[in-house]
Structures are given as C-alpha cells and as structure tokens.
Amino acid sequence: MKQFFLTFAAVILGGFVLLAIPFIILNALVTVAMSSADTEIKAGTFLKIDLSDPISDRDMDTPAHRVRGYMSGDNSTEHGLNTLRDKLTLAAEDENVTGLMITGTDATANFANLRDLRRAIVEFKTACGKPVYYFGSSMGNGAAYVASAADSIFVAPEGSVLLTGCTSSKLYFKRLADKYGLGFDVIKHGKYKSAVEPYFRDSMSDEDREQTMRLITVLWDEMRDTIASARGIAPGAIDDYVDNLKGLSGNVEAAQKLGLIDRGAYYDEFQNTLRAASGIKDDENGDIVNVFDYKADNDAEMLPTSGVDKIAVVYACGQIYDGKSAGDDANIYGDDLAATLRELRKNSDVKAVVMRVNSPGGSALASDLIWREVKMLKAEKTVVVSMGGYAASGGYYISCAADHIVAEPNTITGSIGVFGMIPNAGKLADNMGVSFDVVSSSKNPIVTGIKPLSEPVLNALTNSVETTYNTFVSRVSDGRGLSFEAVDSIGGGRVWAGADALSNGLVDQLGNLDDAIDYAVEQSCVGDDFKVEAYPKLDDSMTAIMKQMGLSVRAGIGNALLGAEFNQVEKMRERLKTPEGLVWAVCDLRAE
C-alpha cells in the first residue's frame, strides 16, 4: 500500500511538472523578450548603421515581436526610421559619439525609405560636423546610394561596386497552369492593371512595359543623380559604368577611378581611420555600437514638449485585408484601422493626424471603410498623408481623401484600378480522376475553385469590378478636386513614381514624414507646445504575446515541412486569398 501511494504521488507530481513546463518556457521567452540591456557609450564611440538590417517605417521592437522572433528562429528585429531619426538627433549632441559608420553590402529597405535614411544621415552631418564613413566588402545599388552621404567610402580591395541600374522582372505562370489544368477567371478594369497578367499571359503587355519602363527610369534617375551630385561625378559617367558592366571587373579599381569610392581597404585598415578620428592609440579598438542599441543620457528629450495637444501619426503599412487582425501587426486590417481613425476623431487632444501609408493595396471593401473614416476625420481635423515606398491602388484609395499628400520622388503610387481573380482546378481534378457535383438552392450558385465561373456569375463579378472602379475614381476625384475624366486618364491601373504624381496632381508635395508633420503642425496651429504620438498603439500584453506565439508556431511547422519553399507557398496563398466582395485594389509592381 505504501508503494502504491508513493507511485500515485509521483504520477501526480509528474503531471504537475508536465503541465508547468509550457508555462516555464513561456515565462522564459517573455522574460528574454522583455529584457533589454543598455549599452554604455564611452568616449570615442562610433555608431553603426547596418544596411542589411530590416528597416521599416515604424519600430516594431516589442516583447510580442521578440517572442515571435525567438519562436520562429529569426532573431532580427524590425527597426523603424522613426527611431533611427531620433537616435541620430541625440547622437549629434552627444560628446561621447565621435561619428557614424555605415556598413552592409546592400540594403533591404524600399527606395523611398532609403532616401529618408540617407536624408537622416545628411542631417546628422550638417547638425554636428562629425565624420561619417562607409565600409563594406562589396557594394550594390542601395548601399552606394546611402553611402554617397558619407565623407569617405571604403570597400574591400577584391570586392565589387556593382551598380546595375533599376530592373523590374516578373514570373508568368500561364503555360504552367495550362499544363496542369489550373485555370483563372480574371476580371479587371484598367489596361495598366498588371497584377493579374502573370496568370493569363506569357509576357508583359505593351501597357505594363510602358509604365514599368517609366517607373524604373524615374527611380534610377533619382538614385544616379543623387550619387553623382554627392561624389562629383557626371551622371552619364555612371550610366557608362553600369551599361558596360564595369562593376563586374573583380575588384574596386574601376569604381575608385570613377570616384564612386575613395579607396579599397581591408577592415583592419579601415579601423585605423576610425582610431584616428576617435583619437585612440594604434593598439586600441574604439567602441562601435549599433545605432538602435544607442541610449543617450538625454533620451527623455526625444519628445519635443510635454504639451497636451497632440499630432497623431497613424502607421498604415502592409497589405490591406478585411476584418480584424489576429496578432498580425505587419499588415492593415480594415476594421482595426477604421476604429483607430474613429477614436482619433473623437479625441479632443488630437489636433491633426498624419497617416504614414506604405501599402501596395488589397481589399477594396476594407479600403473603402478606411477612406470613409479619413473623410470624416478630415471634416474635423487636418489630415495629412505621408507616402512611403508604396501607396498604390488600395494604398492610394485610403490616402486620396486627405487635405494634403506628401510623397517621396521614388514612392510608387497611383495604380487606380481594380481586379477580381478566381482560380479553378477543374481540369486538374479531371486529369487526376477527381470528379465533383453541386447541389444548390440558387439558380446561379457561386462555386469557386473547382470549375470556371458560370456566365451569370462572371457577368455579376464584372459589374462589381466596374462599379468599384467607378467608385474608386469618384473618391479620387472628390478628394483631389479633379474631374472624373481627369482621374480616369491617369488611372486605368497605371503606377506612377512620386515625382510624376506631383506633376499629374495625385500628390501635393515631395518630402518625407517630417515634412508631413511640419505641414500638419502649421495647418492645425498648435504652436510649439505639442506631442507627436504613434498609432495604432502596439500591444505588449500577454494576449498579444500569445497571438504572436501562435503565428510563430504555424511558421515553424510550415518551415519544418516545406523548408525554404514555405515562404513561396505563403506568398502564393496571400495572392490567391479572395477578400470579401471578391474585388481587389492592389499594385503588384516591384523594382529592384
């Protein structure tokens, strides 16, 4: 009997231990995620910007996102330009910070954010006169663009400075789909609306080639001219360097001869430059601290004042979906963003709203719900839009009602057009010996995924797309003070670079987020006593952490089963996911 009770007690104790293990692991993850070590800044320190680190519009360094990173095996943190600008402002006045070091062979941020990053570096130099250096083993387009803001550029002697111009490429799936019996019912309005072309064409349409060529020409001209001006090189000489593939020579001699870099140097030689600037002895190494780990004594001064009046900065980044988020802070959900804008409209302390839009679009329904809240907000307060890398299609839809729109010259915007796309695998199923049948109470059942759409359904969806396009153009016409015909003439799904959008009336000003905030401050007459606050508020609660863990577990299982192909499957799943209403307003153009 004694042995029985001992065994019974051991089983009960073991059960409690097993039950406790998940909570112990969770507590450890949360503790690690919540912890952040302050980095001591010694005299002679150089701050480092690594261009290979993910940099987005808004800093997402929250406990929930750190837990997700640990769970998925990705420990990189998505830092934001907002934080970087604040850090550089403080570093300019910090006597312990000697200067700035830029590194990274190429950049992960989009063109507009790279331009904003480069501007922040120039402002740092102008404010304090401290040296800025670049060092990389090699250097590509984005790195060369940002590095041109540095006082001196060093690249490893056997590295490369591979400027390639701007290129846009697409994959086309029509023959693959035909081969395996996968079909697509596609309805679109706008001859330039090219997002669906890969599913029913083998190559670019003339319209897509036209708009893409114009877009990448504007993007390259801005990048090339900026580098040329900063380095004292003729733009034509850079074009010659690109066209004749001089960056593929196997070393940096051609780049140094042209003036793209100052000299080839190994890292130990580059360190001598840092030592000389810091006044450190030859046998000592100065501290190099990542700019996002930098913490100054005057961090509290990052807020301009302690006033009651607020300028709200609302971040609308990612693809636009219907409904509410389930822990996904990387995209826009119509109900969530509409609720945020509604709350700001009712908040008497908020005097103006700046909406930072970095989105290629998405659900037309969700875009319209957000548009409505922007319009209602505009009736009571100043609303300014700051466009990032993308504010196209649905991204432009949610922007067009604002009082004032600010874009970077290399922002991708416009794409005023609509499409609906429904895949069907009927032929594929037949080839595999799979059959199906349908029973419905409707005379015209909507059956998707297993057969082509019936003519009545196809006609109804076509009418839906046409109606949505007319609504889209009307929204832009109303918001921008242009005639319907004028908007239609620059619409049709065509994408525009920010510089062209300024000329055709889609935007009001070229500039960055700070310029948009300055305009909002001026128009709302808040004076000097105000706060700038970011919305939506990032949720650091246990609920948010649990949601992020759920997303991470899903990603972990997917990666375990599919490996590197999981990300491709996810991209395809997102593109084929049909939002409520069956209609998308999305731009799918990328330039590299």
Buried (B, 14 or more C-beta within 10 A) or exposed (E): EEEEEEEEEEEEEEEEEEEEEEEEEBEEBBEEBEEEEEBEBEEBBBBBBBBBBEBBBBBBBBBBBBBBBBBBEEEEBBBBBBBBBBBBBBBBEBEBBBBBBBBBBBBBBBBBBBBBBBBBBBBBBEEBEBBBBBBBBBBBBBBBBBBBBBBBBBBBBEBBBBBEBBEBEBEBBBEEBEEEBBBBBBBBBBBBBBBBBBBBBEEBEEBBEBBBEBBBEBBBBBBBEBBBEBBEBEBEBBBEBBEEEBBEEEBBEBBBEBBBBBEBBBEEBBBEBBBEBBEBEEEEEBBEBBBBBBBBEEEEEBEEEEBEBBBBBBBBBBBBBBBEBEBBBBBBBBBBBBBBBBBBBEBEEBBBBBBBBBBBBBBBBBBBBBBBBBBBBBEEBBBBBBBBBBBBBBBBBBBBBBBBBBBBBBBBBBBBBBBBBBBBBBBBBEEEEEEEEEEEEEEEEBBBEBBBBBEEBBEBBBEBBEBBBBBBBEBBBBBBEBEBEBBBEBBBBBBBBBBBBBEBBBBBBBBBBBBBBBBBBEBBEBEEEBBBBBBBEBBBEEEBBBBBBBBBEEBBEBBEEEEEEBEEEBEEEEBEEBBEBBBBBBBBBBBE
